[in-house]
Amino acid sequence: MSADPLGESALQSFIKDESQLDEILTRPRPVLLDFIGRVASPLVILGAGGKMGPSLAVLAKRAAVSVGCDLEVVAVSRFSNRSTQAWLESQHIRTINANLLIKEELSKLPDSANLLYLVGMKFGTVQNPYLTWAVNSLVPAHVMERYPAAKVSALSTGNVYPAVSVHSGGAREDHPLTPLGEYANSAVARERIFEFFARKQHTPLALLRLNYAVELRYGVLSDIARKVDREEAIDLANGCFNCIWQGDANEMILRSLDIATNPPQPWNLTGPILRVRDIAARFGQLLGKTPRFSGQESDTALVSNAEKLCARLGSPATPLEVVMQWTAAWIRQKGRSLNKPTHFEVRDGQY
């Protein structure tokens, strides 16, 4: 098993199918192999049935197997998609069905010294704001009460920041949390609930503010590339964004257990700031299409600065150009889309 995510097959300009895509997303690098032996069993991943959780769980398991570590990985979710649960089990991941809004359901979960938290609700907030607030604020309280002694890495979002100047280098972790919209404010609540319990219980905690993980079936790069391919107008109002290859994000989420502290700290998890216009132009070259645009770039955008985390864990390993070539080839060969647009164009916080 190769430990290099940019090995011979990954450096090709295309990924032929979902099996190869999943293999690349879950291929551990040496830095993860060096880390994984320090993770006590079981590693519990809450919210593991979403877009990132399955590949995160398998990445952890592959790393442990590679170094001969007997690490049990436990994936917890409601698993509305049975095929996701079946795939995880085929990869030797233990799965548990649980609705974490029901506090009593946490009692059936195993004790753990290491916990990854991926639970969250964003899309559908406009229709069901009460559910968004419940998921994003009640569940963290339930979880922290259940695991007071665990080391916790909890996924948050760059949406906790307001839009900042596109020339600022992006919001840093000490920027005031004054975002627009109920989703973003419920995400601030999630962080504050985590912090309250962490300080009260002396629980080591890392809060990871993620901006746009991407792979070939979803993400802002896929959104832009598909618009270019369909010759649809691309809204420039939100003219800049950050993103990070999902495999790199998952690796850094795992390794962030090493930087969980008390009092807890927030960490921006993302890649460099990119211009929508530039990304669309490059996809135009790769797809043989001329991008169409609408609107004008604003002087502000929802962008973050990840220098603090990169100084501790290293920069994301997968080059943007490689991901863009993979994405363009995926679209040319009619690769599957999850049909879950990111709505990166949204500027009013309404999701």
C-alpha positions in Angstrom: 0.0 0.0 0.0 1.5 3.3 -1.0 1.6 6.1 1.6 2.0 8.9 -0.9 -1.2 10.6 -2.0 0.6 12.0 -5.0 2.0 8.7 -6.2 2.0 7.5 -9.8 -1.7 6.9 -10.1 -2.7 10.1 -8.3 -0.5 12.2 -10.6 -2.3 11.1 -13.7 -4.5 13.9 -15.2 -7.6 11.8 -14.6 -9.2 9.5 -12.1 -11.1 6.8 -13.9 -13.9 5.8 -11.5 -15.2 6.2 -8.0 -13.3 3.2 -6.7 -10.0 4.9 -7.7 -11.3 8.2 -6.3 -12.0 6.6 -2.9 -8.6 4.9 -2.9 -6.9 8.2 -3.4 -9.0 10.0 -0.9 -8.1 7.4 1.8 -4.4 6.9 1.0 -2.4 7.9 4.1 0.8 9.9 3.8 3.9 9.2 6.0 3.0 12.0 8.4 -0.3 10.4 9.2 1.4 7.0 9.6 3.7 8.6 12.1 0.7 10.0 14.0 -1.9 7.2 14.0 0.0 4.9 16.4 -0.6 7.5 19.2 -4.4 7.3 18.8 -6.0 5.0 21.5 -8.7 2.6 20.4 -11.5 3.1 19.7 -11.5 6.2 17.6 -15.1 7.4 17.5 -16.3 9.6 14.6 -19.6 11.3 15.1 -21.6 12.4 12.1 -19.6 9.9 9.9 -22.3 9.4 7.3 -22.0 12.8 5.5 -19.8 13.9 2.7 -16.5 13.7 4.6 -17.0 11.2 7.3 -16.8 7.9 5.3 -13.5 8.7 3.7 -12.2 10.1 7.0 -13.0 6.8 8.8 -11.4 4.7 6.1 -8.3 7.0 6.0 -7.8 6.4 9.7 -8.3 2.7 9.4 -5.9 2.4 6.4 -3.2 4.3 8.3 -3.6 2.1 11.3 -3.4 -1.1 9.3 -0.3 0.2 7.4 1.6 0.5 10.6 0.3 -2.6 12.3 -1.8 -0.7 14.8 -5.0 -2.5 16.0 -7.1 0.6 16.0 -10.9 0.2 16.0 -12.6 3.0 14.1 -16.3 3.5 15.1 -18.5 5.5 12.7 -21.6 7.0 14.2 -24.5 8.4 12.2 -28.2 8.1 11.4 -27.0 6.5 8.1 -29.9 7.6 6.0 -27.9 6.2 3.0 -27.6 2.5 3.7 -25.0 2.1 0.9 -22.6 4.4 2.8 -22.9 2.2 5.9 -22.4 -0.9 3.9 -19.2 0.5 2.3 -17.8 1.5 5.7 -18.5 -2.0 7.1 -16.8 -3.5 4.0 -13.7 -1.4 5.0 -13.7 -2.9 8.5 -15.2 0.1 10.1 -17.7 -0.5 13.0 -20.9 1.4 12.4 -23.5 2.5 14.9 -26.9 4.0 14.0 -27.7 6.9 16.4 -29.7 10.1 16.5 -27.5 12.3 18.6 -30.4 14.8 19.2 -31.8 12.0 21.5 -29.5 12.3 24.5 -30.1 8.7 25.6 -28.7 7.3 22.4 -25.2 8.4 23.3 -25.3 5.8 26.1 -24.9 3.0 23.5 -21.7 4.5 22.1 -18.4 3.1 23.3 -16.2 5.1 25.7 -13.3 6.7 23.9 -10.2 8.8 24.6 -10.3 10.3 21.0 -13.4 11.8 19.4 -13.9 13.4 16.0 -17.1 15.5 15.7 -18.5 16.1 12.2 -22.1 16.7 13.1 -23.8 19.8 11.7 -26.7 21.2 9.7 -26.5 24.0 7.1 -28.7 23.5 4.1 -32.4 23.8 4.9 -31.9 26.4 7.6 -34.3 28.9 5.9 -37.1 26.3 6.0 -36.3 24.7 9.4 -34.2 27.2 11.5 -35.3 25.5 14.7 -33.8 22.2 13.6 -30.5 23.9 12.6 -30.2 25.5 16.0 -31.1 22.2 17.7 -28.5 20.2 15.8 -25.8 22.8 16.0 -26.2 23.7 19.7 -27.9 20.8 21.6 -25.9 18.0 20.1 -22.5 19.4 21.2 -23.8 19.7 24.8 -25.0 16.1 24.7 -21.7 14.9 23.3 -19.4 16.9 25.7 -21.4 15.6 28.7 -21.0 12.0 27.4 -17.2 12.4 26.7 -15.8 14.7 29.3 -12.4 13.1 29.4 -11.9 12.6 25.7 -9.6 14.5 23.4 -12.0 16.2 20.9 -11.5 17.7 17.4 -14.8 19.3 16.4 -15.5 20.5 12.9 -16.8 24.1 12.7 -17.0 26.4 9.6 -15.5 29.5 8.2 -19.1 30.8 8.1 -18.6 32.0 11.7 -16.8 35.0 10.2 -18.3 37.9 8.4 -17.2 38.7 4.9 -13.8 40.4 5.0 -11.7 42.3 2.4 -10.5 40.1 -0.4 -7.1 42.0 0.1 -6.9 41.2 3.8 -5.4 37.7 3.4 -8.6 36.2 5.0 -10.1 36.2 8.4 -7.8 35.0 11.2 -8.9 33.1 14.2 -9.1 36.2 16.4 -11.5 38.0 14.0 -14.8 38.9 15.7 -17.5 36.3 15.0 -20.3 38.6 13.6 -21.7 36.6 10.7 -24.9 37.0 8.7 -27.7 34.4 8.8 -29.2 31.9 11.2 -26.9 29.0 10.1 -23.7 31.0 10.7 -25.0 32.2 14.0 -25.9 28.7 15.1 -22.4 27.7 14.1 -21.1 30.3 16.5 -23.4 28.9 19.2 -21.9 25.4 18.5 -18.4 26.7 19.1 -19.5 28.5 22.3 -21.2 25.4 23.7 -18.2 23.3 23.0 -16.0 25.9 24.6 -18.2 26.1 27.7 -18.1 22.4 28.4 -14.4 22.1 27.5 -13.5 24.8 30.1 -16.0 23.4 32.7 -14.7 19.8 32.3 -11.1 20.5 31.3 -11.7 18.6 28.1 -8.9 19.1 25.4 -10.6 20.5 22.3 -9.6 21.8 18.9 -12.2 23.7 16.9 -11.6 23.4 13.2 -13.2 26.2 11.0 -13.4 24.5 7.6 -13.8 26.4 4.4 -14.9 24.2 1.5 -13.5 20.7 1.3 -13.7 19.5 -2.3 -13.5 16.3 -4.2 -14.7 15.3 -7.7 -18.4 14.6 -6.8 -19.1 17.8 -5.0 -17.5 21.1 -3.9 -17.0 24.6 -5.1 -14.5 23.6 -7.8 -17.0 21.0 -9.1 -19.7 23.7 -9.0 -17.7 26.1 -11.1 -16.4 23.5 -13.5 -19.9 22.2 -14.2 -21.2 25.7 -14.9 -18.3 26.3 -17.3 -19.1 23.0 -19.0 -22.8 23.8 -19.3 -21.9 27.3 -20.4 -24.0 28.8 -17.6 -23.3 32.2 -16.2 -21.1 32.2 -13.0 -22.1 34.8 -10.4 -19.1 36.9 -9.5 -20.6 38.7 -6.5 -18.7 36.4 -4.1 -15.6 36.7 -6.2 -13.1 34.8 -4.0 -13.1 31.6 -1.9 -10.9 29.1 -0.2 -11.0 25.3 -0.7 -9.0 22.3 0.3 -8.8 18.8 -1.2 -11.0 16.5 1.0 -8.2 14.0 1.5 -5.9 16.7 2.9 -8.7 18.1 5.1 -9.4 14.6 6.5 -5.7 14.0 7.3 -5.5 17.3 9.1 -8.7 16.7 11.1 -7.2 13.4 12.3 -3.9 15.0 13.2 -5.6 17.9 14.9 -6.1 15.6 17.9 -2.5 16.4 18.6 -3.3 20.1 19.0 -6.4 19.8 21.2 -5.8 21.9 24.2 -7.6 23.4 27.2 -8.5 26.2 27.1 -9.5 25.3 23.5 -8.3 27.1 20.4 -9.9 27.6 17.0 -8.0 26.8 13.9 -8.8 27.7 10.3 -8.7 24.7 8.0 -8.5 25.5 4.3 -6.3 26.3 1.4 -5.3 29.6 -0.2 -7.6 32.3 -1.4 -8.7 31.8 -5.0 -10.5 34.1 -7.5 -13.7 32.7 -9.0 -12.9 34.3 -12.3 -9.4 32.8 -12.5 -10.6 29.3 -11.6 -13.4 29.5 -14.2 -10.9 30.6 -16.8 -8.6 27.6 -16.1 -11.6 25.2 -16.3 -12.4 26.9 -19.6 -9.0 25.9 -20.9 -9.3 22.4 -19.5 -12.8 21.8 -20.8 -12.5 23.7 -24.1 -15.3 26.1 -23.2 -15.5 29.9 -22.7 -16.7 30.8 -19.2 -19.7 33.2 -18.9 -20.0 35.5 -16.0 -22.7 37.7 -14.3 -22.4 40.5 -11.8 -19.3 42.2 -10.4 -16.8 41.1 -7.8 -17.4 42.6 -4.4 -14.5 44.0 -2.3 -15.4 41.4 0.4 -15.9 37.7 0.6 -16.1 34.8 3.0 -12.4 33.9 3.1 -10.1 32.6 5.8 -6.4 32.5 6.6 -5.1 29.1 7.6 -1.4 30.1 8.3 -1.8 29.2 12.0 -2.8 25.6 11.4 -0.4 25.1 8.5 2.5 26.2 10.8 1.6 23.3 13.1 0.5 20.6 10.7 2.0 21.6 7.4 0.3 22.9 4.3 -2.2 20.9 2.3 -0.3 18.4 0.2 -2.4 18.1 -2.9 -1.7 20.9 -5.5 -4.7 22.9 -6.8 -3.7 22.3 -10.4 -3.8 18.5 -9.9 -7.3 18.7 -8.4 -8.5 21.0 -11.2 -7.2 18.5 -13.8 -8.9 15.6 -12.0 -12.2 17.6 -11.8 -12.2 18.6 -15.5 -11.4 15.0 -16.6 -14.2 13.7 -14.2 -16.7 16.0 -15.9 -15.6 15.1 -19.4 -16.1 11.4 -18.6 -19.5 12.1 -17.0 -18.4 11.2 -13.6 -21.1 11.1 -10.9 -22.1 14.3 -9.0 -23.7 14.2 -5.5 -26.0 17.1 -6.7 -25.3 19.0 -3.5 -24.3 22.5 -4.6 -22.2 24.5 -2.2 -24.1 27.8 -2.9 -20.8 29.6 -2.7 -22.4 32.6 -4.3 -24.6 33.3 -1.3 -23.7 36.6 0.5 -26.7 37.0 2.8 -26.2 33.9 4.9 -29.5 32.4 3.8 -29.0 28.6 3.1 
